[in-house]
């Protein structure tokens, strides 16, 4: 088996746990702290700082101390909630090229996923240093009210940090798992409301705990409500105090702001345990001002009262949506550091009664402990590439050979991002990685016990080769055990202990193999936090999987719609998550587009189905009656609206071209055009497969340009030969026919470079023969294809016939006269035609309700 971390990746603090002897246990960090501040900073020499050391740089280098980045994970820069948060930051935040958020650190832009990966990598390093063995996998928690894109971003951060993410589970559910391990459910079980108020998010989950089962009955929350908001409220109050004493024109500078913010956080923490907090801030305002005041608890409670009431409102809403009453709640479990604020317990006590308020386990630790418990409930590992299930003991997928383990990572010296030590250069900053620098890392991972490390229980440094801690007597792994590596991990370190007989069972066990008793907890049945549906043609959201639906789904959930459109259009199915009736007011998850079959008439039935896996990843299937079914697994990566417009415009151009000239395209060209359309469809659906959207658009533009050019060039050359053959010199005729043959061969092979070279040669040959031959060719085209008015066509035809007779009789004077007349008519035809418009480009159609509204 391979070791797995349970990680509570928090807005303010992150906590790590693992299973040891069948029970979850917190792993302390390198500073011997149970929690690591979720902060990234820069040291005096430019070195990477993570945790309390980074937070300690706030007053000195606030612009390079990145905090609360979890609030931006998976969000768009234009999100109103993101915009509202910008004024509260010391560091720079801008819009990324894909419309997401970019965070600026040490002169370089990072995505919130990359900053989260840096934090996760440090948590992994600290755990490995503390425990003396590598951790390859993880269960990571997220707020229950996180959307699909935020869950996906968390998974990606774990992957970048070198972890194979077994599961992403909701924080309240994880807390309930930890609570369930320490409490007897009783024969009838208990209905527990988990009130999770952390640093940046608030979640409510209502769970039914019975022996051997954890079921989620209801979810509510607010992703932008937490202790950070309380800190800001105190900060604003302290600023008011400064201005009251020194004048309203005081504005905190880049050094004052982080100091006042840090003082506000201290006030919040102290007021959780005492009635008043002394605040002394000297040297404000370029060293001229001093704030000395006492901040009392009643003032603090008045500042945060409205936000606490917001949590109470959401609590009532969750109870109501679960079809329960306040009286149905047996216990209220407090989770998250902000629940230590006395006002929280007091208000909940007023709603539920003080006797029902429980902490159960440490509110700062319980989420990480529950994530560690969840790692023991997983009975198989899913391949990240082909999604095939595999054995937990396997290191590679038996189906596609992809790794089922996270890989080793080192911090890039240039940008600090976790990178593969075997890589030649960092993929972000292109810093060249020295091969020699990877050797110590590999050696340390191969034989970590050879290092001096800390006791996993108390943190006391242990000498190499020691078998027990000198302070607490805790057994240490020793060199032999560590040398065996992860493959020798005992069952007691990956499975749960039975509360009845004490036997540690294998992962995924629901019934104790020794005594036959149900285990205290098993895989939880979670529910969706928001509605999932598609956009209709009138802009409304058609819900397919409603909020509070259990997942993973045993079978796809389907709804039938109709579509009205022609075979020249495409059906667009846009998936949204949220609770607004108007689809585009919700979070866009992904797209799927497909061509409507030819010959549609009236309202054609369309079947749309959603399936959800354990991580809430959506499998979307669309089937049009009389056409093929298309299925995609939405990767939760949606395009920025501007990029989506570019992709759709490129799709319409390709469709317009193939519709207009399909009869003249080779089979290879039609096949290439369809493959290009499929790629753009995937891009619109979020199926980027690691490709750059900009690169895909550039490739599509090149291919369309090439197809237009070579088709037009060959068509013109064919007409040129047909109408000018009798006027051409035999040697010129041979050269033209040779290049025509070459151009055809290149097109049949879809050899764009070769075809464009042949087209350029053909165009050059035709142009070299003079303007007269072009005029003759186009005049014949105008007449034979009825492109000009009948009167003008008759005049052109008369001159063409006259020219033919003059050439046949070798009357050069007459031929020159007809040529001159044709030149004037050619110019008149061009004025009459104007620009040659492309066929009207019709936009995509969307599904409609199948029945009457």
N, C-alpha and C positions, 0 to 999 in steps of 0.2 A: 504494500500500500504506500501511498504518497501523502505527505503531510499537507494539511489544509488550514489556512487562517480564516478566522471569522473577523471581519473588519466592519466597524461602524465608522464610515467615512463621513464625519460631521461637518457642519458649517463652521463651527467654532473650534471644536476639538474632535480628534479621532482616537478610537480605542481599538485594540487588537486582542483577540483571544484565540485559544486553541483547545483541543480536547487532550486531557491528560488523565490516565487511569480511569477513563470512562466518564469524566466530568469536565465541564467547561472551566477554563482558567484564564485569567487576564495575563497577558505578557507585557511586562513593563518595558519602557523604552530605554535608550542608552543613558538618559538622565535619571533613570530609576523612577520615572513617573508613570502612572497608570494611563494618563491621557496625553496625547501629543497635539498641541495646538495646530490647527489646519492652516498654517501660515508658512509662506516661502519668502525668504529674504536674501540679502547680499551682505557678506562680511566686509571687513575693512580692506581685505586684499582681493575682493571680488569673488571669494569662494561662496558656494551655495550653503545657505542656512535653512533649516526646516524645523519648525516647532517653536519651543520657548526661546531659543537663541535668536530666531528670526523675529519673533514678536518683540524681543528686547531692543531691536533696532528701530522701532517705530519713531521715537523722538528724534533720532539722528538721521534717518534715511527713509522717511515715510513713503516716498514715491517709489521705492523699491522693496516695499513690504506688502505682499499680496495676501489679503485676508478675505474670508467669506466668499471665495470664488465659487462655492457650491451653488450660490444663488444665481449664477450665470450659466451653469452647466445645461446644455441642451436648449438654450433659449436664443431667440433672435435679438439682434441689437435694437431693432425697432419696437420690440415688445414694450408697451407702456410701463410695465413694472421694472424693466431694465433701465429705461430712461429715468424713472423716478429715483432709482438708486444711485445714479451717477454723481449727484451733488454731494453724496455722503462719503465719497472715496478720496483717498489721498493719492492713489495711483491712477494712471491713465488707462482709459477703456475706450476703444474705437470699434467701428464696424469692420468685420473681416470681409474678404473677397466673396465669400459664400453667404454673406448676410448674417452670420453668427457674430458672437462677441469676440473681440481680440483684447487681451490684457497685455499691457506693456511692462516688461520687467528687465532691468539692466540693459536698456536700450534696444530690446528686441521684443517683437510681438509674439504672444503665445495664446493658444486657445484655452478655455477653461479645462478642457479635457487634458491638455498637456500639463497644466499646473497641478491638476488632480493626480496625474500619473507620477509627477515628481514626489508628491506627498505619499502616495501609495508605495512607491519604490523605497522611500525612507522607512516607512512602517515595516515593509518586508525585510529590509536590511537589519533593522533593530531587532526584529523577532529572530532572525537567523543568528545574529550575534549573541543574543541572550540565550537562545535554546541550543545553539551549536550545531544545528542541522538545517538544510535548505527546506523552504516551503515553496511548493510548486503550484498550488491551487488555492482558491479563495472563495468564500461566500461573502458577498458585499451587500450591505443594507442600504436602502434608499427610503425616503419619506413615502408613506402610503399614497400620498396625493401626487407623487411624481408622474409625469406623463411619459408617453412612449419614447420620445426623443431624449428625455432626461435619463431614463433607464438605459437606453442604448449608449449614451455618452459615458455613463458610469462603467458599463461593460468595457468600452473601448479604453478607458483610463486604466482599468485593471490589466487589460492585455498589454498596453504599452509599458506598464510597470513590470512585466515579466511574469504575470500570473494567469493561469487558466481559470477563468471565473466559472465555477460550477453552477452557482445560482446567484440571482439578485433577488432579495426578498425584502418585504416591507419592514420598516423599523418597528412598528408596534407589534407585528406578528413575531419578529425576533424576540422582542421583550417578553411576549407571552410564552414563547418556548422556554426562555430562561426561567420565567416564573413557574411554568408548569413542571420544571425539573425539581423545584424546591417545595412544592405544595401538593397535597393530595387533592385530587379533583372530587373524590366521592363518587358513589354509584351514579348519581343523577347529574354530576358535573356542575359547572358554574358558568354564568354569563359574566364576562369580565369586560369592562370598558377600559381601554388603554388610552390614557391622556398623555400624549407625547409632545412636550414643549421644549424644543432644543434651542440652539443658538440662532438658527435661521429659518426653521420650518416648524409648523404645528400640524399634528396629525391626531385624528381620532379613529380608533378601530374598535369595533365591538366583536368579541370572540366568544365562542362556545367551547369551553374546555371540559372534555370528558376523558376518562381513561382511554388512552390510545388514540386520541383525536383532538385536533385543533381546527376549528372551522371559523372563518371570518364571516360575520353576519352583516357588517356595515362599515363604511369608510367615509370620512369627511376630512377636510383639512384646508390649510392655507400655506402655500409654499413660500410665502414671503412674510411670515409672522414668527417672531422668535425673540430670543434674548438680545440679538443685535439691535432690534427696535427699542428695547428698554434702555440699552446703552446710549442710543442716540437721543432718547428723550431726556436722560440725565445730562448728556453733553449740552443739549440746548438750554436746559435749566442753569447749568454752570455758566454758560455764556451770558445768560441774562443777569446772573449775579455779578459777573465781571463788568458788564456794561452799566449796571446800576451803580456800581462803585466808582468806575473810572470814566464813564461817558458812553453814549450810544454809538459813537463812531469807532469803537474798538472792533477790529477784525483780526481773528487769529491767523498767524502766518504759518508757513509749512512746518515750523518747529512746534508751535503752540498747539495746532490741531491734534496731533497724535498724543501729546501729553494730556490734554483735556479728555480725550477719548479713553485713554488708559485709566485716568482717575475715575471716570464715569463707570468703567467696568468694575473697579475696586469697590466703589460705592454700592453697586448692585449686589455684589457678592457679600459684602459686610452686612448690608441691611437684611440679608436672608437669615442672619443669626443674631443681630443686635438691633436696637431701636434707633441708633444714630451712627453716622460715619463722619469722621473728621477729614476735611479736605484742605490740603495745603499745597498750593501751586505757586512756586516762586519763580521769578525771572521771566514772566510773560511780557508780551509787548516789547520785544528787543531788550529784555532784562529790566524793564522799568516798573513792572506791575507785579503785585503779589495778591493771590486770592487765598483767604483763610476763612473757612466757613464750616458749619455743621449741617450736614444733609440728613434730615430725619425721615423715618420710615413713612409717616403719613403723607409727606410731600411726594415721596417716591410712588406710593400707591395711587395717589391722585393722578400722577403723570401717566401711569400705565393702566389705569382702570378701564379705559375704553377698549384697549387691546385685550385685556383679560375677559371683558364682557363679550368681545368678539369670539373668543374661544368657547365661552359658555353657550353662545348662540349656535355655533357649529356643533357643539356636543348635543344639544337638543335636536338639531337637524339630523344628526347621524342616528340617534335613537328612533326618531320618527320614521326615517327612511328604512330602518331595519324592522319596521312594524312592531316595535317594542315600546314600553313605557319606562319612566324613570324607576318605577318599582320593580321592573324585571331585571335590573342590573344588580348583580350580587356583590360585585367589588369594582372599585375604580383603582386601576394600577397607574401610579405616577411614574413617568419616564422622562428623561432629559434633565439637564442641569437646571433649567429655568423653573422646574417644578419645586425647587427648594425655596422659592419665594413664598412667604407665608400667605400672601393674598390669594395665591392659587389654591392651596389646600383649604383655606377658609371659604372661598366662594364655592368650591366643589362640595365642601361639607354642608353648605347651605342648601345645595341642590339634592344631594344624595344621602346626607347624614354623615357625621364624622366617622362613625364606626365602619363605614364601607370604603373609606379611603385607605389604600394600601401602597406601600413602597415595595414590599416583597424582597427585591434585590436592589443593590445600589443603582440609583437611576442613571448614573454616568456609565455604569458597566453593563447593564442588563442587555442592551442591544447587541453589543459585541459578543457577550456570552451566548445569547440566543443564536447569533450567526454561527458560532462554533457548534452549537447543538444541531443546527440545520445541516452542517457538514456531515454529521453522523446519520442523517436521515436519507442522504443521497445514496442510492444503491448502484448507480451507473453514471458514467461520464459521457457527455455528448461531444462528438467531434465538431470542432468549430468550422470545418470546411464542408463536410458532406452531411452533417447532422445525424450520422449513424450512432446508435448507443454503443458504448464500450465498457469493458470491465474496469473497475476502479484501480485494479492492479496493473493495468496496461499503460504503457508509456506512449504508444502510437496507435492510431486507428487501424483496425484490421481491414477496413474497407478501402481507405485511400492513403493510408500510411502517414497522415498528418499527425503532428505531435498532440498528445493529450495532456501535456505539461506546459507550464510557463517556462520561458527560457531565461538564462542568466542575463542580467543587465548591469551596465556600468553607467555612471553619470558622464555625459559628454563634457569634456573640459571647456568646450566653447559655449554651449547653451544650457548645460545641466540636465538635458532631457535624458531619460533612461534609454540606452541603446544597446544593441547586441554587441558584445565585445569582439565577436568574430567579424564584424562589418569593417570594411575598408574606411568608410567615412560616415559621419553622422548624417542621416537623411534630412534633418532640419537645417542645420547650419553648414553642412559639408565640411566640418572640421575633420581632418585626417586623423584617424585613430591609430595609435601606435600598437603594433602587434605585441610588442613586449609588455605593454601596459595591461594586456588581458591575462598574462600568465599568472600573476599573483592571485587574481580573482578566481581563476579556475582552480588553482591549487587550494585556495581557502575553502572553496565549495567541495572539493574532493575530500579534504581532511580537516573539517572545521574544528574537531576536538583538539587538534594540536595547538590551538590558540588559547590564550588565557581568556576565560569567559566568566560570566556571572551566573550565580545560582538562579535557576528558573523560578524559584519561589520567592526568595528574599532579595536577590540581586547582589549578594556579596560576591566579590571576585573570587574565582576558583582557579587554582593552579592547574596547569596541564597535567593530566593523568590522575587528578583527584577523583575519588569515587563518591565522596559525600561532602556536603557543605560544612565548613568549619563552624558556622554560626547556628544554623537551624537543623543540621543533620540530614537535609534533603539529599536523596540519592542522585548522583550526577551520571550522565550518559557514559562518560569515560571514552578512551580512545578506541576501544574495540567496537563499542556500540556505534560511535559516530562513523568509524571507518566503513561499517557495513552500509551506511547511507540510508536513503529513504526506503529502499526495498525491504529493509528489515524492520520497518515500523511495526510495533506490536499492535494487536487488535485493540488493546486497551487505550491506545492513542488515536483510534479512528472510529470507535464505536461507543455506545452509551451503556452506562451501568444500570442494571435492573434495580429498581428500588426495593423489590421484594427479596431477592436472593443475593444481590450484590455481584452477579456475574456480568462481565462486560461482553455485550453482544456485537456481532459484525455489523457494519454499516447497513442501513435500510431495514433493520429488524423491527417488526411491529409487535411480535409476541416473543417473550423471552424463551430462548432455546433450552434453558435449564429448568425453569419452574413453570412455564406455560402462562405466566401472567402477562397482561397487556403492558407494554412499555408506557411510561408516563406521557410521552408525546410521540407523535408520528408526523409524517409530512403534512403540513397544514393545507387546508383547502382555502385558497385566497380568492378574493373577488376583485373585479375591475373597479377602479376609482371613478371612472367617467364613462359616458356613452361613447360608443364607437359606431360610426356610420359613414355614409357616402353623401356627396352633394348631388341634389336633384337639379333638373333643368331650370326650376324656378328659384334656385338658390337655397332651398331649405335643406336641413340635415335629415336624412332618412336613417333612423337608428336601426342597426342590425344586431349589435350586442349591447344591451342596455347596461347602465351602471349597476354595480352590485351583482354581476353575473360571475358565477364560480369559474375558475380556470385552473388547470388546463381543460379545454373543452374536449369531451369524449368524441364528438363528431362536429364537423363544420356546421355553423349556423347560417341558414340560407334565407334569402328573400327574393321574390320575383318582382321584376320591374318590366317596363316596356321602353322601347326606343323608337323614335320617329326620325328617320334620316335615309339618305341615299347611300348607295355603295361607294360613292366617291368621298364619303366622310369617315371620320374616326370617332369611336365611342371613347369618352374619357370617364374613368371611374376614379374620383378623388376621395381618399379616405381621410376622415377627420376624427379628432378626439375632443370631447367637451360636452357642455350642457346647454349651449346656445342653440336656439331654433335655426338661426341663419348659419349655414355651414362655415363660411369663411370667417366668422367670429370665433371659431374654435381653432385648435392646433392641427395643422396639416401634417399627416403622417406619411403619405406617399401617394403616387399615381399609378394607374395602369391604363394604357390606351391600346386599342386594337381596331383594325380596319373593319368596317361594316361589310358584310357579304353583299355581293352584287345582286340586284333584283329584289331588294326589300320593298315591301309595300305596306303602307299603313303602320300600325303599332306592332312592333316585333317584340316577343317576350325575351327578356334577359334575366338570367339567374346569377345573383351575386352572393358569394358565401365567404364567411370569415372563420378561421380557426385560430385558437390561441394556445401557445405552448406554455410551459411552466414559467418562462420569463416574460410572458405577455407578448411575445413576438407574433405578429399577425401573418397568417397565410391567406392570401386573397385569391379567389378564383372567380372568373367571369366567363359565362357561356351564353353566346347569342344563338337563338334558335336558327338552325340552318348553317351555323358556322362552327369554328373550332373553339375549344375551351382553352383559356390561358390562365396559368397559375404562377404567382410570384410570392416569395417570402419577403415581406417588406422589411428592409434593413434599418428602418427608422431614421434614414438619412434623406431628408427632403431638400429640394432645391430652393435656393433663394428665389423670390418672385421674379427678379430681373433675369436670372439665369433661366428660369422656367420659360419666360417669354421668348428668350433666344432659342431654346430647344424647340419650342412649339413652332416658332417662325421657320426654323430650319426644316422641321418635319413637313410643314405646309409647302415649302419650296420644292422639296424632294417629291412629295405627292403630286404637286402641280406639274412638275417636269415629267414624271412617269405616266401620269394620266394623259398628257398631251402628246408625248412622243413614244409611248410604250411599244407601238407597232414597229418602230424603227430601231429599238434597242435590241442588242444581242441577249441571249439567255444569260450569259455571264454578267452582263451589266444589270439586268433585272434582278438577278440573284444578289449582286453586291448592293443594289439599292435597298432591297428588302432587309438585308443584314444590317445596313446602316440604320434603317427605320427601327429595327428591333433594338439596336443599341440605344438609340435616342428614347425609345419607349422605356427601356430599363432605367435610363438616367432619370426620366420623369417620375418613375415609380420609386426612386431612391435606391435602385440596384446599381450603384456605381462600381461595385466589385474592385474598389481600390483605384479606379481610373479617375483621371482628372476630367471634369466636365468641360473645362476650357479646351483641353486637348481633343476631346471627342468632337466638340463643335468645330474646331479647326480642321480636323480630319474630314468631317462631313462637308464643310464648305469647300475644301480642296477637291473632294470626290465629285461633288455636284458641279463645280466649275469645270472639272475635267470632262465629265459626261456631256455637259452642255457644249463645250468646245468641240470635242471629237465628233459628236453626233452632227452638230451644225456644219462642221468642216467637211465630213464625208457626204452629207446631203448636198451641200453646195457643189462639191467636186463632181458628184454624180450628175447634177444638172448642168454644170459647166461643160462636161464631156458630151452630154446628150445634145445640148443646143449649139455648141460651138465646134463640134467635131469637123464639120465640113469647112470651117474657116481656119483650122489649125494646121500648122506644119507637122508632117509625120513624126519628126524627132520629138517635138513638144508633146505630141499625142502619146508617144511611147513612155515618156517620163511621167506624165500625168497618170497613165494607167498603172505604172509600176508603184507609184506612191499610194494610189487607191487600193491596190492589193495589199500593200504593207499595212495601211490603216485598218483595213477590214480584219486582218489577222490579229493585230494588236487588240482590237475591240472584242473579238471573240474570246480572247484570253483574259479580258479585263486588266490588261497591262497598261495602267494609266500613264506611267512615265513614257513607255514606248509609244502609246497612242498619241500622246500630246506632242511628242517629237515628230511623229509622222504627220499629224495635223498641221504643225507649224511648217513642215516642209511643203505640204499641199498648198497651204495658204500663200506661202512664198512663191511657189511656182505660178499659181493663178495670177497673183499680183504682178509678177514679172512680165506677164504677157500683155499687160496694158489694161487701161480702163474700158476700152471698147468691148472687150470680151465679157467683162463684168456687167456692162450695160445690156448687152445682148442676152445674157443669161437671165438677169432679173426682169427684163421686159417680157420674156417668154413666161417666166413664173407668174408675173402679175396677170397676164391674160389667161393662162391655162388653169390657174387656181382661183380665177374670178375674184381677185383681190382689189380691183379698181372698178370704177363705174363702167357700165356697158358702153357709153359713148367714148370714153377714153380708151377702153379695150379695143374698140373697132379701129380707132385711129392708129394705135400701136400695132395691131395685127396687119393693117394695110402697109405700114412702113416695113415690117418684118418680111412680108411676102415680096415687096419690092426689092428689098436687099437680097433675098434669095435669088430672085431672077437676075439681078445685076451681077451677082457672083457667078452664077451658072453661065452667063454670057460674057463674062470677063469684062464688063463695062465698069471700069473703076470710077469714072465720073459719076455715074448713077449710084454706085455703091457708096461713094462719099456723101452724096446728097441725102440718101436714106439714113446713113449713120448720123449726120448732123440733125436730121429731123427726129430721130430716135433719142438723141441726147436731150433734146428739149422736152420730149414726151416723158422720158425717164424722170427728169426733174419734176415735171408736173405730177407724175404718179407718186413720187415721194412726198410731195406736199399734200396730196390728197390722202395718202395713207397715214401720215403723221407717225407717232410711235406705235409699234406693234404690241398691243397689250397682251399680257399673259391671261389665261383663263382666271375667272374670279376664284379667289382663295376662300374656301368655306371653312369656318372654324369647327372645332370638335362639338359633338353633341353629348348630352349627359342623360342618364336614365330618368324616366318619369315613373310616377306611381302607377302600379298596375290597375288598381281599382279606382272607383270614384272617390273624390275627396269628401 
